[in-house]
């Protein structure tokens, strides 16, 4: 995979990685894992809330 960044994005990444004591590659990999995990948790919470809030409708549709 090739990731193309603007000069400003590259510099921001370099600075952030340096502050964390990480390589730019490891910093990006951690950021991706955190984003994916957060998205999955948000999706799961939304689906649980939706199912609870629409139980009657879902029961009727399931018949």
C-alpha positions in Angstrom: 0.0 0.0 0.0 1.2 3.5 -0.8 0.0 6.4 1.3 0.3 9.8 -0.3 0.4 12.7 2.0 0.7 16.4 1.5 3.9 18.1 2.8 1.9 19.5 5.7 0.4 16.1 6.5 3.8 14.5 6.4 5.2 17.2 8.7 2.3 16.8 11.2 2.7 13.0 11.2 6.5 13.3 11.7 6.0 15.7 14.6 3.3 13.6 16.3 5.3 10.4 15.9 8.4 12.0 17.3 6.4 13.3 20.4 5.2 9.7 21.0 8.7 8.2 20.4 7.4 6.1 17.5 8.2 5.7 13.8 5.8 7.4 11.5 4.7 3.9 10.3 4.0 2.6 13.7 2.1 5.8 14.6 -0.1 5.4 11.6 -0.7 1.7 12.3 -1.8 2.5 15.8 -4.1 5.3 14.6 -5.7 3.0 12.1 -6.3 0.3 14.8 -7.8 2.9 17.1 -10.1 4.3 14.4 -11.3 0.9 13.3 -11.9 -0.2 16.9 -13.8 3.0 17.7 -15.9 2.7 14.6 -16.8 -0.9 15.4 -17.8 0.0 19.0 -19.9 2.9 17.8 -21.6 0.7 15.2 -22.4 -2.0 17.8 -23.8 0.5 20.2 -26.0 2.1 17.5 -27.3 -1.3 16.5 -28.1 -2.2 20.1 -29.9 1.1 20.7 -31.8 0.7 17.5 -32.9 -2.8 18.3 -34.0 -1.8 21.8 -35.9 1.2 20.5 -37.6 -0.6 17.7 -38.3 -4.0 19.3 -42.0 -4.0 18.5 -41.4 -3.1 14.9 -38.6 -5.7 14.5 -40.9 -8.4 16.2 -43.7 -7.6 13.7 -41.3 -7.7 10.8 -40.0 -11.1 12.0 -43.4 -12.8 11.8 
